[in-house]
């Protein structure tokens, strides 16, 4: 029985940092993977943090070919949708999602992680996130209504026992900037059509349009995923960190293609008001495999 990285399922934390790293040129891939794998969560229970570590799929495959899910690839090319719409590919080598009860501990651990990796990797992307009005994203809608419960989530997010990568997960991270002015100029009734759900209660609309967000990402069609989205940013520049886990990359990829209007030419109406700034896939190995790779472990304070 393999053990997943617990932070994937650790709901309710109030502060988050997402760090994406590029390996320093000339350093062997194994060194970065070993160093990231050897980072351990602090042992405290009070103010402790969760770390979720992931790797560019091709990098993980180089180091642990027997634990690499078949056909898993990075976000290596821009996704071109209908009418020339683009979701950019900004793949990096490793990612670290740090979450905790307050931003001070997340901040300190993030700095420590960066310092430990200093000779091997540079920070390519950094975002800090926090929950908004309990479970809403910055469109004001409840985000996560159709998420699986914590009982069902592992079967949806984790690669099953017996398959390469067992106990691991495939993560899609995309930073979406919101065009607040144009979104907030819409009447609530129109916003609801864009999402396909009501704003107050998140009830699914009977007559939702094919271009509504929930129609474009319908999990009955594409398969189920486990989302840990969070708002990010500042008062004047903010949006949604899309953080989606799945046992199968196909579900995430086909949802993105559907949102971009690749197959049917119907683009997700939400993409008129939000813009993806980044896009990357990471393999999130089981803790067992991190232990195999790391050899020694680096305890964070
Ligand atoms: C700006 C970015 C995004 C925002 C603000 C956003 C927001 C929302 C909201 C408000 C809902 C309805 C409530 C719920 O079930 O959670 C929803 C549903 C959903 N979203 Fe997103 N989302 C974003 C991007 C994405 C992306 C990039 C994907 C997939 C790759 C995605 C996948 C889903 C799925 C699977 C559902 C549930 C669909 C169903 O009813 O089966 N979302 N999202």
Boltz pocket constraint, residues with backbone or C-beta under 6 A from the ligand:
constraints:
  - pocket:
      binder: B
      contacts: [[A, 137], [A, 138], [A, 139], [A, 141], [A, 142], [A, 143], [A, 144], [A, 145], [A, 146], [A, 147], [A, 172], [A, 174], [A, 176], [A, 195], [A, 197], [A, 202], [A, 213], [A, 214], [A, 217], [A, 218], [A, 219], [A, 220], [A, 223], [A, 225], [A, 240], [A, 242], [A, 244], [A, 252], [A, 255], [A, 256], [A, 274]]
      max_distance: 6.0
